[in-house]
């Protein structure tokens, strides 16, 4: 899942809750922050991810070197 997938899920939950303000109030985050995440201006943090049942996982891998 990537940030766009999270935004899609957040949009569905916001719509189900009746709007950004209602969702934000229910989950104790600012409506402006929800708006920023939905517009792609900010990445979703824990205060957005947790109510969606998600967690951030970061991974690294070795790059292949072209010869």
C-alpha positions, 0 to 999 in steps of 0.5 A, spaced: 500 500 500 502 506 498 500 514 500 495 514 494 492 508 497 491 511 504 488 517 501 483 513 497 481 509 503 481 516 507 477 519 502 472 513 503 472 514 510 471 521 510 465 520 506 462 515 510 463 519 516 459 525 513 465 530 511 472 532 513 470 536 519 466 530 522 472 525 521 477 529 524 473 531 530 471 524 531 479 522 531 481 528 534 485 531 528 485 538 525 480 538 519 486 542 515 491 536 516 486 531 513 485 536 508 492 536 507 493 529 507 487 528 502 490 533 497 497 530 497 500 536 501 502 532 507 504 525 508 499 521 512 502 520 519 500 516 525 494 520 527 491 519 520 494 511 519 491 509 526 484 510 525 484 507 519 487 501 522 494 502 518 501 503 520 507 505 516 512 500 514 519 502 511 524 498 508 530 498 504 534 494 499 540 493 496 541 497 489 543 493 483 549 496 480 549 496 473 556 493 470 
